[in-house]
Amino acid sequence: MSTEGKERVITTRKLLEMKRRGERISMLTAYDYTMARIIDEAGIDVILVGDSAANVMAGHETTLPITLDQMIYHAQSVARAVSNPLVVVDMPFGTYQGNPVEAVSSAIRIMKEAEADALKVEGGYEVMDSIVKILSTGIPVMGHLGLTPQSIHKFGTYAVRAKESAEAERLLADARALQEAGCFALVLEKIPAELAERVAKELEIPVIGIGAGGGVDGQVLVFHDMVGLNNEFSPRFLRRYLNLHDEILNAVKLYIDDIKEGDFPGPDEQY
């Protein structure tokens, strides 16, 4: 049954309450109706409709090619499926950098057409004008600092960020600024665990980590990585809970064999 348009059980306020009482926040990506329903049933707190769909759904090398229309399509599919988790949607590359007016227009499209609950924006001071403008419309924004995949061509590497003291201080300043601007939460990606813990302790808003150690308020992973659908990606921070790649591969091979041998369909599988 569709849950589109219904208020989620988990809200931005509830995430803040979870942090205050020391309850860890669980977060996974989802991009389609079927997987989102399963993740919802499991009891996840937050679903991120990530621009990582560019990688795991479309086969791109980076997140940059995915369009606003494509992100809205994925977000619609997820929002239609779930009732419990907060649904956060990544704003794709090129829809908010350098143009606050375009940022608001893009943000409103996502919220109206996908009926999402919140948006996620990568970057700190360099995109602050756009973040402030989006927040001024009443749209909740989750920040994202550290390794920001939309800036991969600027950095030239997916290596750990903020290892040097100067970059670490800039990250801290950006985190404070995002909270002050009104962001309801922050993702920290692939930074030293000690720095991430420092940010989480200093900020009042929840801090979600991916490759940022265990001292933050919650964790997020890409669903396809976590269940082993994508077996070519094995960063240090990833824990695989299944090996669906091999399970599905073997199932398809059995299906092919059964057809070739005339075993499928059997007598009980015909009308």
Secondary structure, DSSP 8 states (H G I E B T S, - for coil): ---TTS--SS-HHHHHHHHHTT--EEEEE--SHHHHHHHHHHT-SEEEE-TTHHHHTT--SSSTT--HHHHHHHHHHHHTT-SSSEEEEE--TTSSTT-HHHHHHHHHHHHHHH--SEEEEE-SGGGHHHHHHHHHTT--EEEEEES-GGGHHHH-S-S----SHHHHHHHHHHHHHHHHHT-SEEEEES--HHHHHHHHHH-SS-EEEESS-SSSSEEEE-HHHHTTS-TT---TT---S--HHHHHHHHHHHHHHHHHTT-SS-GGG--
